Amino acid sequence: MKPGSYGLSPDKPVSDEDRFAELLNPLWSSADDYYLLTERAQGKRFAIIAGELERNRITVERRWQRLQAVDDIEDLLLRYGLSDMRYCRSLPEDYRLPSDPFDAKGRRFSPVRRPSP
């Protein structure tokens, strides 16, 4: 399956939940993904990010490439909620992403930041 195909027919609209479900990997968390995206956007090298995440550089680079294939990935991650808990293998069938990345009091969910070594 090519990236972005989501295993669905091209005639059907793809829901945010379906797009997000394609990213689930029990070796990663939403906080890891968000950290990888934001640090890379600031120009940090994969080798440095890999060291901070305690992962192999190739693994981090491949994950970054996979995340890049999803439109609005940062928004999806924020809506899912940033956590150090690793992803489950699949989302429950009735799971729905929140409509926006704000909590009930109107505060934006804050990303989990890892300390610099």
Beta strands, then each sheet from edge to edge (+ up, - down):
end
